[in-house]
């Protein structure tokens, strides 16, 4: 099963589309296509084209997701929701989670 995740990150306006597709022989080997107008996300996308789903969904053995390591190298903004969207796409494509929206609502409080 392929997965498609649309990330609207907020004030920057650089929407991102993530498509994750499992390999035919190994459903936990995921191929990624990431499209965005954000130059930093484009750099991330160039380095993150294939991943192992099990590595991406946990912090097992202290390694953590490759998505987060690459994001730390290429993204400027730590609060960018794109890495979480990428990981969501990976787990759905690998059959490790059901497709369901994740929402972050932001507002000022007094």
C-alpha positions as CSV (number, residue, x, y, z in Angstrom):
1,X,0.0,0.0,0.0
2,X,1.4,3.4,-0.9
3,X,0.8,6.4,1.3
4,X,0.5,10.1,0.5
5,X,0.9,12.8,3.1
6,X,0.3,16.5,2.6
7,X,2.0,18.8,5.1
8,X,0.9,22.5,5.4
9,X,3.6,23.7,7.8
10,X,2.1,27.1,8.7
11,X,3.3,30.6,8.2
12,X,6.1,29.8,5.8
13,X,3.5,28.6,3.3
14,X,5.8,25.9,1.8
15,X,3.4,23.0,1.5
16,X,5.0,19.6,1.1
17,X,3.8,16.4,-0.6
18,X,5.2,13.1,0.6
19,X,4.6,9.9,-1.3
20,X,5.9,6.6,0.2
21,X,5.8,3.3,-1.6
22,X,6.9,-0.1,-0.4
23,X,9.3,-2.2,-2.4
24,X,7.6,-5.1,-4.1
25,X,10.0,-7.7,-2.6
26,X,10.4,-6.1,0.8
27,X,7.4,-4.1,2.1
28,X,9.5,-2.5,4.8
29,X,11.9,-1.0,2.3
30,X,10.2,2.3,1.5
31,X,10.9,4.6,-1.5
32,X,10.1,8.2,-0.9
33,X,9.2,11.1,-3.3
34,X,9.1,14.5,-1.5
35,X,8.0,17.6,-3.4
36,X,8.1,21.1,-1.8
37,X,8.9,24.7,-2.8
38,X,11.1,24.9,0.3
39,X,14.8,24.7,-0.7
40,X,15.7,23.1,2.6
41,X,13.0,20.4,2.2
42,X,14.3,19.9,-1.4
43,X,17.8,19.2,0.0
44,X,16.3,16.8,2.5
45,X,14.4,15.0,-0.2
46,X,17.5,14.6,-2.3
47,X,19.2,12.7,0.6
48,X,16.1,10.7,1.7
49,X,14.9,8.6,-1.2
50,X,14.8,5.1,0.4
51,X,14.5,4.1,4.1
52,X,14.0,1.0,6.3
53,X,10.5,1.4,7.9
54,X,11.5,-0.2,11.2
55,X,14.4,2.2,11.7
56,X,12.2,5.1,10.9
57,X,9.4,4.4,13.4
58,X,11.4,4.1,16.6
59,X,14.4,5.2,18.6
60,X,15.5,1.5,18.9
61,X,19.2,1.1,20.0
62,X,19.5,4.9,20.3
63,X,19.9,5.4,16.5
64,X,16.5,6.9,15.8
65,X,15.0,7.6,12.4
66,X,17.2,8.5,9.5
67,X,14.5,11.1,8.6
68,X,15.3,13.0,11.8
69,X,19.1,12.8,11.3
70,X,18.8,14.1,7.7
71,X,16.3,16.8,8.8
72,X,18.9,18.0,11.4
73,X,21.4,18.4,8.6
74,X,19.2,20.1,6.0
75,X,16.3,21.9,7.7
76,X,16.6,25.3,9.4
77,X,13.6,25.3,11.6
78,X,13.3,22.7,14.4
79,X,9.5,23.1,14.6
80,X,9.0,22.1,10.9
81,X,6.3,19.4,10.8
82,X,7.6,17.9,7.5
83,X,9.8,15.2,9.2
84,X,6.9,14.0,11.2
85,X,4.8,13.9,8.0
86,X,7.5,11.9,6.3
87,X,7.6,9.3,9.1
88,X,3.8,9.1,9.1
89,X,3.9,8.3,5.4
90,X,6.6,5.6,5.9
91,X,4.7,3.8,8.6
92,X,1.4,3.8,6.6
93,X,3.2,2.6,3.4
94,X,4.8,-0.2,5.4
95,X,1.5,-1.3,6.9
96,X,2.7,-0.4,10.4
97,X,0.0,2.2,11.0
98,X,-3.5,3.1,9.7
99,X,-3.9,6.3,7.7
100,X,-5.3,8.9,10.0
101,X,-4.7,12.7,10.0
102,X,-2.4,14.1,12.7
103,X,-3.2,17.7,13.6
104,X,-1.3,20.5,15.3
105,X,-3.4,23.5,16.2
106,X,-1.5,26.6,17.1
107,X,-3.0,29.7,18.7
108,X,-1.9,32.5,21.0
109,X,-3.3,32.5,24.5
110,X,-3.4,35.4,26.9
